[in-house]
Amino acid sequence: MAKAQKPKIKHYKFYGFNTTLQSEQRKGDQAYLELVQNISKQGVLVPIGAERVVMLRNQFKAEYLFNNKVHQILYGKIVRFTVIDPKHWYNTQKRDFENHELPAGIFPNGYETDYVFFPSIHRFFVKVDAKITPNIVELFLSEAFEQVIYQNEEIFVNLMQSTDEINQIINSPRISSLNVSVSYTNEDIGPEYKDFVDGLLKEAQAGHLDANFKPDQHGKLANNSKLIRGLLELVKDNGEAQATAEINGKKKVITTKDYPEKVDIPSESEESVKIKLLEKMLKENRPEEIIPKKKKKKGGKKK
């Protein structure tokens, strides 16, 4: 008998965006679910320059159970297209200007890609596509959220960035300047120094921090300090940084937003991609929700 062929593995790549809502009125999964649902229901359009706009084309909802917790998922297509002004068209044959009546609600140059949003970890992902770049999506989300949040709320959208470049800064033997812009997390769990700085921001009730570091008489910043390292670890999902650092013996300016993370999800079928993406993010940011805690043994220590 012929051996059954194994299903072919395909790699799906995503850009991710961490969203952080700061509000006295609402919080948690439901708040994030409402925000992204409202962007879709209200048909929010965001101009992104050169007569182009972006919107969520459609939206669907699913639920998955992990470790006795239901995780809701919103997904669909995000689309960009061109809005054309019906006036001031130039006719090269007549060599004159004229106006045109355009079909209502129909626009050219439409491109789309998949998106998925996980309210429980407040992260929005788009499938990598050259026509809809991370900068376009970040601008869309930032402007769209502004249209649906309450008056006294604030929300931050941060592109998830590659750890390779951040680690280059952290491990550099000489950092001569560092600018960071960060907001605190929504109870994400990370490395020790990240959690330390995140805790300081929350303790100070500082929703956002912009800092510019210059070295003292030592001529370089102490990259092993809790403050510097913690801020850089926080940058990955909650901000951005620019550093002038020595890399391989040469001075280099690293802007972390220039290096977005591409989350790679290997899967046998497109249907299972969303669940695998959620699982990966839970393992990285909320491990206690997917890895059951070990039960403590009863009884004292043996003598």
Backbone torsions as a table, in degrees:
resi	resn	phi	psi	omega
1	MET	NA	141.5	179.3
2	ALA	-72.9	141.0	178.9
3	LYS	-70.3	139.5	177.6
4	ALA	-68.2	133.2	-179.7
5	GLN	-73.3	137.0	177.0
6	LYS	-72.3	142.5	177.4
7	PRO	-58.3	140.8	-178.2
8	LYS	-75.4	131.6	178.8
9	ILE	-85.3	129.9	176.3
10	LYS	-118.1	145.6	-179.1
11	HIS	-101.6	125.9	178.0
12	TYR	-110.5	128.4	-176.0
13	LYS	-114.2	140.4	-176.3
14	PHE	-133.4	146.2	164.7
15	TYR	-94.0	141.1	-178.5
16	GLY	-118.1	150.7	-179.7
17	PHE	-134.8	122.0	179.2
18	ASN	-90.2	128.9	-179.6
19	THR	-113.3	135.5	-178.6
20	THR	-128.3	110.5	178.7
21	LEU	-91.4	129.2	175.2
22	GLN	-114.6	110.5	-171.7
23	SER	-151.0	144.4	174.1
24	GLU	-91.1	-13.2	-172.8
25	GLN	-96.4	-31.9	-176.7
26	ARG	-151.8	156.3	178.9
27	LYS	-161.6	174.7	175.7
28	GLY	83.9	-173.9	-174.9
29	ASP	-54.5	-44.6	-174.4
30	GLN	-63.0	-37.3	179.9
31	ALA	-62.9	-45.8	-179.7
32	TYR	-68.5	-37.3	176.9
33	LEU	-59.9	-46.6	-179.6
34	GLU	-61.6	-41.6	-176.9
35	LEU	-60.8	-49.7	-177.1
36	VAL	-72.7	-33.4	174.8
37	GLN	-62.9	-40.7	-179.6
38	ASN	-66.9	-35.5	176.5
39	ILE	-58.8	-40.1	-179.9
40	SER	-75.3	-49.1	-176.7
41	LYS	-60.9	-39.2	-178.2
42	GLN	-83.0	-2.1	179.0
43	GLY	57.5	44.4	-175.8
44	VAL	-62.6	125.6	176.7
45	LEU	-107.1	134.6	179.6
46	VAL	-124.4	119.2	175.3
47	PRO	-68.4	137.5	179.3
48	ILE	-123.5	21.5	176.5
49	GLY	95.5	156.5	176.9
50	ALA	53.0	41.4	177.1
51	GLU	62.6	20.4	177.7
52	ARG	-102.4	147.3	177.3
53	VAL	-134.3	160.5	179.2
54	VAL	-129.7	144.7	175.1
55	MET	-153.8	166.3	171.9
56	LEU	-84.5	117.9	-176.4
57	ARG	-68.8	-42.8	180.0
58	ASN	-154.5	173.5	-178.1
59	GLN	-154.3	135.4	177.9
60	PHE	-129.7	162.8	-175.4
61	LYS	-129.3	140.1	176.0
62	ALA	-140.6	166.1	178.5
63	GLU	-134.3	142.8	176.8
64	TYR	-134.4	144.0	-178.1
65	LEU	-103.0	123.2	176.2
66	PHE	-128.2	123.1	173.4
67	ASN	47.4	46.9	177.4
68	ASN	69.0	16.1	174.4
69	LYS	-122.5	133.0	178.4
70	VAL	-84.6	123.9	176.7
71	HIS	-106.5	120.9	178.8
72	GLN	-86.3	148.3	-178.4
73	ILE	-133.3	130.3	171.0
74	LEU	-108.6	137.0	-178.5
75	TYR	-152.2	163.7	-179.8
76	GLY	166.2	-147.9	-179.7
77	LYS	-118.0	137.0	171.5
78	ILE	-106.7	135.1	-171.1
79	VAL	-131.3	145.1	170.3
80	ARG	-123.1	149.1	-179.9
81	PHE	-155.2	174.5	-176.1
82	THR	-106.5	132.8	174.7
83	VAL	-99.0	122.1	-175.1
84	ILE	-104.0	133.4	175.3
85	ASP	-75.9	123.4	-178.5
86	PRO	-72.1	-7.0	-177.8
87	LYS	-102.9	161.2	172.5
88	HIS	64.7	39.6	172.1
89	TRP	-82.4	143.6	178.9
90	TYR	-109.0	125.6	179.6
91	ASN	-96.2	111.7	-176.3
92	THR	-70.8	-25.2	179.4
93	GLN	-76.2	-42.7	178.0
94	LYS	-85.0	-14.2	-176.0
95	ARG	52.5	51.9	-178.4
96	ASP	-154.3	163.4	178.1
97	PHE	-90.1	149.8	176.9
98	GLU	-155.1	163.3	177.4
99	ASN	-107.0	156.3	-179.8
100	HIS	-133.8	141.3	172.1
101	GLU	-84.7	122.0	-178.4
102	LEU	-102.6	149.2	177.5
103	PRO	-58.9	135.0	-177.6
104	ALA	-66.2	130.0	173.8
105	GLY	73.8	12.6	179.3
106	ILE	-116.4	128.8	-174.3
107	PHE	-133.6	145.8	-178.7
108	PRO	-86.6	176.0	174.7
109	ASN	56.6	45.0	179.6
110	GLY	-84.7	131.2	176.3
111	TYR	-135.9	145.8	-178.1
112	GLU	-141.5	161.0	172.4
113	THR	-149.4	169.6	-177.6
114	ASP	-79.1	146.5	170.1
115	TYR	-131.1	156.7	175.1
116	VAL	-147.5	138.5	-177.9
117	PHE	-128.3	131.9	178.6
118	PHE	-111.8	101.2	-178.7
119	PRO	-58.7	-34.6	-174.9
120	SER	-68.0	-24.2	176.4
121	ILE	-119.3	11.7	175.2
122	HIS	44.4	44.3	179.6
123	ARG	-122.8	136.7	-178.1
124	PHE	-113.3	128.6	-178.1
125	PHE	-122.1	143.6	172.3
126	VAL	-125.3	140.7	177.0
127	LYS	-66.9	134.3	-176.5
128	VAL	-58.4	126.2	178.3
129	ASP	-150.7	130.9	-175.8
130	ALA	-63.2	-25.3	-177.2
131	LYS	-81.0	-20.1	180.0
132	ILE	-127.5	93.5	-171.2
133	THR	-80.0	164.4	176.6
134	PRO	-58.2	-37.9	179.7
135	ASN	-63.0	-38.9	178.1
136	ILE	-63.5	-46.0	-177.9
137	VAL	-66.4	-41.3	179.3
138	GLU	-62.2	-42.9	177.3
139	LEU	-63.2	-44.9	179.3
140	PHE	-58.7	-50.7	-177.6
141	LEU	-61.7	-44.7	-178.6
142	SER	-59.8	-47.1	-178.1
143	GLU	-72.9	-38.1	-178.7
144	ALA	-66.6	-43.3	178.1
145	PHE	-61.4	-36.8	179.3
146	GLU	-60.5	-26.8	-178.5
147	GLN	-84.1	-12.9	-176.4
148	VAL	-120.6	-8.6	177.3
149	ILE	-79.8	161.6	176.4
150	TYR	-72.9	165.1	-173.8
151	GLN	-60.3	-37.3	-176.1
152	ASN	-99.8	19.9	176.8
153	GLU	-105.0	159.8	175.3
154	GLU	-138.1	144.3	-179.9
155	ILE	-137.4	139.6	179.5
156	PHE	-115.3	137.5	177.4
157	VAL	-118.3	122.0	-177.6
158	ASN	-126.7	126.7	175.6
159	LEU	-67.1	131.5	175.8
160	MET	-71.8	127.2	-171.9
161	GLN	-112.0	157.7	-176.7
162	SER	-65.1	134.3	177.4
163	THR	-72.0	-20.9	-178.3
164	ASP	-60.3	-48.6	-179.2
165	GLU	-70.3	-37.0	177.7
166	ILE	-64.0	-41.3	178.3
167	ASN	-67.0	-31.0	175.4
168	GLN	-60.6	-41.4	177.9
169	ILE	-67.2	-47.8	-177.7
170	ILE	-58.6	-39.6	-175.1
171	ASN	-92.9	1.9	-179.2
172	SER	-66.1	138.4	178.1
173	PRO	-72.2	-16.1	-179.6
174	ARG	-149.4	111.6	172.6
175	ILE	-106.3	114.2	-175.8
176	SER	-95.6	-15.4	173.0
177	SER	-160.0	151.3	-179.0
178	LEU	-152.2	126.0	173.2
179	ASN	-117.9	126.7	178.6
180	VAL	-128.6	147.5	174.3
181	SER	-134.6	114.5	-174.4
182	VAL	-137.7	155.6	168.4
183	SER	-123.6	160.5	-178.3
184	TYR	-77.1	165.9	-174.5
185	THR	-88.0	171.8	171.4
186	ASN	-102.2	65.5	176.5
187	GLU	65.7	24.4	172.7
188	ASP	-67.5	152.1	177.5
189	ILE	-108.8	130.4	-177.3
190	GLY	-141.8	-164.2	177.4
191	PRO	-59.4	161.0	-174.1
192	GLU	-54.6	-47.1	-175.9
193	TYR	-70.3	-35.1	176.3
194	LYS	-61.8	-46.5	179.6
195	ASP	-63.1	-34.5	179.4
196	PHE	-63.3	-50.3	-179.2
197	VAL	-69.0	-39.5	177.4
198	ASP	-58.2	-42.1	178.2
199	GLY	-64.9	-37.5	178.1
200	LEU	-64.2	-41.6	179.5
201	LEU	-63.4	-43.1	-179.7
202	LYS	-68.2	-38.8	178.8
203	GLU	-62.4	-37.1	179.4
204	ALA	-83.2	-2.8	-175.2
205	GLN	54.8	39.1	178.8
206	ALA	-101.2	101.3	-177.0
207	GLY	-69.4	-22.7	-178.3
208	HIS	-149.3	145.9	-179.8
209	LEU	-136.2	128.0	170.1
210	ASP	-113.8	125.8	-177.3
211	ALA	-137.0	142.2	178.6
212	ASN	-122.9	113.5	-176.2
213	PHE	-103.3	131.5	172.8
214	LYS	-127.1	140.8	-177.7
215	PRO	-71.0	157.1	175.6
216	ASP	-89.0	-149.2	-176.7
217	GLN	-63.5	-14.2	178.3
218	HIS	-73.1	-19.2	175.7
219	GLY	82.4	-1.5	177.6
220	LYS	-153.8	152.9	179.0
221	LEU	-81.0	149.2	179.6
222	ALA	-84.0	96.2	-175.7
223	ASN	-71.0	-10.4	177.7
224	ASN	-93.7	4.6	178.4
225	SER	-73.2	150.8	179.2
226	LYS	-60.6	-37.8	-176.7
227	LEU	-67.5	-53.8	-177.7
228	ILE	-62.5	-49.9	-177.1
229	ARG	-65.8	-41.5	180.0
230	GLY	-62.0	-41.6	177.7
231	LEU	-63.7	-42.3	-179.8
232	LEU	-66.8	-36.5	176.6
233	GLU	-68.4	-33.5	178.7
234	LEU	-70.2	-28.7	-177.4
235	VAL	-59.1	-35.5	-171.9
236	LYS	-48.8	-48.1	-177.4
237	ASP	-116.1	-5.3	-170.3
238	ASN	-132.8	25.8	178.5
239	GLY	168.7	-150.5	178.8
240	GLU	-156.6	161.2	-179.6
241	ALA	-147.3	153.2	170.7
242	GLN	-133.1	128.7	-176.3
243	ALA	-134.2	145.5	167.6
244	THR	-103.5	115.1	-171.9
245	ALA	-141.4	157.9	176.6
246	GLU	-86.3	118.7	180.0
247	ILE	-124.1	119.4	-178.7
248	ASN	53.3	41.3	176.2
249	GLY	81.3	0.1	-179.4
250	LYS	-123.0	147.6	177.8
251	LYS	-74.8	133.8	-177.4
252	LYS	-141.1	138.4	174.3
253	VAL	-96.4	120.1	-179.1
254	ILE	-112.7	120.8	173.4
255	THR	-108.8	111.5	-168.9
256	THR	-63.0	-30.8	-178.5
257	LYS	-68.2	-16.2	176.5
258	ASP	-74.5	-6.8	-176.3
259	TYR	-127.6	72.5	179.1
260	PRO	-66.1	145.7	177.2
261	GLU	-76.1	136.3	172.2
262	LYS	-106.0	108.8	-178.9
263	VAL	-80.3	118.4	-175.4
264	ASP	-97.6	122.2	179.5
265	ILE	-118.7	102.6	174.7
266	PRO	-77.0	131.9	-177.0
267	SER	-151.9	149.3	177.9
268	GLU	-80.4	-20.9	-179.8
269	SER	-148.1	152.0	-179.8
270	GLU	-66.7	-27.4	-177.9
271	GLU	-64.5	-29.1	-175.6
272	SER	-94.2	-0.4	-175.2
273	VAL	-63.6	-44.5	-176.5
274	LYS	-61.3	-42.7	-178.1
275	ILE	-68.1	-36.4	179.0
276	LYS	-70.8	-35.4	176.8
277	LEU	-65.9	-44.5	177.0
278	LEU	-61.0	-44.7	-178.7
279	GLU	-60.8	-42.5	179.9
280	LYS	-63.3	-43.7	-179.0
281	MET	-68.4	-35.6	177.0
282	LEU	-65.2	-41.6	179.2
283	LYS	-61.9	-36.8	-176.9
284	GLU	-80.7	-33.9	-170.9
285	ASN	-118.1	-25.5	179.5
286	ARG	-135.6	58.9	-174.2
287	PRO	-59.5	-26.9	-178.1
288	GLU	-69.4	-16.6	-179.0
289	GLU	-88.3	-11.0	-177.0
290	ILE	-122.8	-24.4	179.1
291	ILE	-106.3	110.0	-178.5
292	PRO	-57.6	137.8	178.1
293	LYS	-70.8	143.1	178.8
294	LYS	-71.1	133.8	179.0
295	LYS	-75.0	138.2	177.9
296	LYS	-73.2	136.5	177.9
297	LYS	-73.2	140.1	178.9
298	LYS	-77.1	152.5	178.0
299	GLY	94.7	160.4	-177.8
300	GLY	-87.4	-175.3	179.7
301	LYS	-72.6	147.2	177.4
302	LYS	-72.3	140.6	178.2
303	LYS	-84.9	NA	NA
